[in-house]
């Protein structure tokens, strides 16, 4: 089977650097998944953005949320989580930007499915996602 495909959700205003670092490290890790950069390259009307992102998330095996200190107030992150759950796409989070277990989470992301940035734990979370939702 080909590597699972992951959609990366992140707070564009505050965690773009962490997304770039995560994507770069993922390419060099032994963690078996593919990341596509499907972020919008230009501003789109809300309804076009929503349709585009829903379609892209639905083509993935999982949604990985990079949880920074301000992610809980990023409306795009919350919508992406909602889109994933609406299409049975499993979701998990990874703490970035000094966020931790006391950081507020975006609506829809469970604390027990949010982990530290550790590639072994990430590999385990990916394996778990591949047994859930639309991946069963």
Buried (B, 14 or more C-beta within 10 A) or exposed (E): EEEBBBBBBBBEEBBEEBBEBBBEEBEEBEBEBEBEEBBEEEEEEEEEBBEEBBEBBBEBBBBBBBBBBBBBEBEBBBBBBBBBBEBEBBBBBBBBBEBEEEBEBBEBBEEEBBBEBEEEEBBBBBEBBBEBBEBE
